[in-house]
């Protein structure tokens, strides 16, 4: 998937809007099983998504959490995400706020 490295680079160094858009694109791509593997294997992808959940705009946080949730449908990805520093804490906060809001 040639767009994944570009999207990850955007997550790492783009503006707040660019990061949110990149996370949204990864969220969309991550519904496909093969894409789940490709995204998680991309160097820095999981760390960048977790960082966006932790420090991004409201839209960026939602998009990153959605992408991470889709990626976690794969057992290997779930372990890799759990190993990212702070991932579970921040994702659970976003999920709780989203559920409460709805």
N, C-alpha and C positions, 0 to 999 in steps of 0.2 A: 504494500500500500504506500505509494509514493507521497501521499499527502500527510501521513502521520508525522514524519520528522519535522515538516513545516509547521504543523499544528502544535507540536511539542515545543518547538522553538518560540512560537508565539505565546504559549503558556508561560514560558520562562522569562521572556523579556519584552513582551508587548505591553501596550497600555491596558488599563483596566477593562475597557470595552473589548479590545483585541483578545485579552485573556478569556473573557466571558464567551466571546464568539468561538474561540478555539475549543473551549470546554464543551460548548453546545454541539459543535461538529463532532467531537469525539464521543459525546453522549449518543448522538445519532448513529455513528459508525459502530458503536459498541453493542448494538442489538444483534449483530451478526457474530456467530461463534468464532469464525476464523479471524475476524477483526479484533475480537476480545484478546486473542492470543497475540496478534501482531502489535496492538497498542501497548499491552503490558510488557512486551519484550523491548519496546523502544526505550532506549536509555533516557532516564529522567522523566518519563511520562507519569509514572505513579507519583513520584515525589512532587512534580509540578501540580498535579491535580490535588494532592493533599495540601500543598501550600496554598492553593487557591481557595480550598474549603476553609482554611485557617485565616487567610488574610485578604480575600478578595471582596469584591462588591457583593451585594445581595444576590444579584443575578449570576455573577461568577460562582459564588458558593453553591447556589442551587444547581447550576449546570455541571460543576465539578462533582458534586455529590451524586448527581444522576449518572454521570459517566462511571464513577467508582462503583456505584450500586450495580450497574450493568456488568462491569468488568468482574465483579465479585461472584457472578453466576458461575464462573469457571473456578474450580477448586484450587488450582495452582495460583491463580490471580488473587484469590481470597487470602491465601497465606502471604503472598507478596505485599498486598495492601496492608494487612495486619502488621507486617514488619516495618512499615513506614512510620517514622516517629510521629506520634500524636494522631495518627489517622483515625483510630477508633473513637477517641475522645471527641474530636471535632465533627466526625460524621454523625455520631449519635446526637450531638447537640443540634446540628442542622435538621436531622430527621425529626427530633422532638419538636422543634419550632415549627417545621412544616406541617406536621400532623396537628399540632395545636392550632395553627393558623387556619387550616382547612376546616 
